[in-house]
């Protein structure tokens, strides 16, 4: 298993993990700045990320053909990994009561933002 360094953190989220007995702990997700994959054969990128407070805490990475794809795939992987770890630990994760911990973007959310707020409303 390859070990990665988190490097410069470009995004971070803190959430609560609620246990069945009522206990609450904090879980932190950190995403590092995407980097060129110098070990690969092509010109791919990787995005390091880390979950703290819910099982193993090593830095892992996702890969993409450019920095944006690596970042987006990292966010998607974090969503899946958080769900799995929460199930394994018998905890319920919460971030502001948002479904999917606010990690999944709903393409229809722009319809909820008034045009005067600078959003992309129709």
N, C-alpha and C positions, 0 to 999 in steps of 0.2 A: 504494500500500500504506500503510495506516494504521500509525503508530508509536504504541506504548503505553509507559507507564512501569510498571515492575514494582511500585513502591510497597512497602507492608509485605509482607514474605515470611511466609506462613502455613504453608508446607510446603517441605521441601528434602530431596533425596536425592542421595547421592554413590555412584557406581558405578565399576567398572573397565571399561576398554575394552582388550581383548587383541588385539593384531595377530598376523597369521600368522607373523611373524618372532620372536614371543615378547615383543615390547615391550608395555608396559602404561602407559596414561595414565588420568587421572581424568576422569570426566564428571559434571557437576553439573546437576541439574534443580531449578529454583526455581519455586514457584507463589505468585503474589501474592494478596492479599485481593481477593475479588470486589467489584466496584463497579457502581453503577447506570450504565447506558449513557445518558448525557445527550445524545449525538448522535443517537440513534435516535428514531423516531417514537413508540414505545410505552414501556412501563416495563420493558424488558429489562435484563439484567445482563450484564457481561462479566467474565472471569477471566483476568488476565495470567499468562503463564508464559514461562520462558526455559530453553534448553539451552546449557550452557557446555562447551566442549571437544570438540565433535563437529560441526564445520561452522559455519554462520552462527549468530551469537549474539544476534540482535535479539530484543526482547520481542514476543511474539505474543499473541493472545487468542482465547478461545472465548466464545460467547454462549449465554444461556439465558433462560427466562422468569422465573427467580428465581436467587438467588445459589447455591443448592445445585446446580441443573442446570448453571449455568455452570461451577462447580467440577468436577463429575463429568465433564462433557464435556471439560474441560481435561485431566483425568487420562487419559481415553481417547485424546484426541488426542496427548498426550505419548507414550503407549505406542506408537501407530502411527508417530509421527515418529521416535522412537528406533530402532525396528526398521528403518525406511527408511534413516536416516542411517548406522546400523551396517553395513547391507548395502552402501551406497554407498562407505563408507570401508574395507570389508573387515576389520571388527573384530567381535569377539564381546563383547557387553556382559554383565556379571555383577553382581548384587547379592545377596550371601549365598547364591548358588546357587539362588535362587528362580526358578521359571518366570515369564515375563512381567515380570521384574524386580520382582516384588512389587507391581505396579501394577494387577493384575486381582484382584478379590476373588472368591473362590470361595464361593458361598452355603452350601456344605456344610462350610465350615471350622469352624463352631460345634460340629460333632459331634466334633471333635478336641480340644476344650477341656473338661477335667473340670469338672463343675458346681461343685465346691468352689473353682475358680479364679475364680469370679465371671463365667464366660462364660454363654452362652445354651444350654448343653448340654441334651440331653433326658434 
